[in-house]
Amino acid sequence: MAGMPRRIPVGLGTSSMDEFVELHVRRLVAEHLAVGVEELVSHVFLRDDLAADSLDLVELALALEGEFAIVMPERILDEVRTFSDLVRAIGLLIRARRDAEARGAEPAPRIWARIVPAAGESSGTLERTGWLTPYTAETIAEDALRAGRGARLEVAVPSTLSDDGLAQLQDEFAWLGERGVQVSVRRDHHLGPIAQRVRPHAAA
């Protein structure tokens, strides 16, 4: 299902915004860690009490990035221990994003990527769409590497992405060429808000 980033209602005070964010973080954590919302008390430990492993937390971070249009650096995810730590971190990242938008900084663009395996490989084509964040880029790169030498990575971004942004994205994936993966990055005016959140699927 296609998803847009969660819009924080305008005019919310700090406490009201924190409640709004906690509600949606709670829903996503419950969905991705397969736990009941009643288990998500402030002091519950994600790893120790809810048995979340590193992959669970990366997938949760991807979902949170897509939900709130934020970038969650790996160091912040590593520092998160409890549910309340996670809610607090998301709140700070949302405020940082809003501050950046107020200063006119370029927001994270939407991205579409397709990985085509080398001829003769049995694995199917893989597609991903979502916000271009460090986690998204890392996941796409890992998928491309798993596809093996001779695989092709096709990346499309909105036509509104600046030249600097496009060049930075090309640099982001350039190292894959040394591993035998062909990379192409292009603008696509059809790519916009209808792009889905990151959700891998194999093409038929």
PyMOL commands that set and color helices and strands:
alter all, ss='L'
color gray80, all
select helices_A, chain A and resi 14-33+37-39+54-68+74-79+83-102+134-147+163-179
alter helices_A, ss='H'
color red, helices_A
select strands_A, chain A and resi 110-116+126-131+152-158+182-188+201-202
alter strands_A, ss='S'
color yellow, strands_A
deselect
rebuild
show_as cartoon
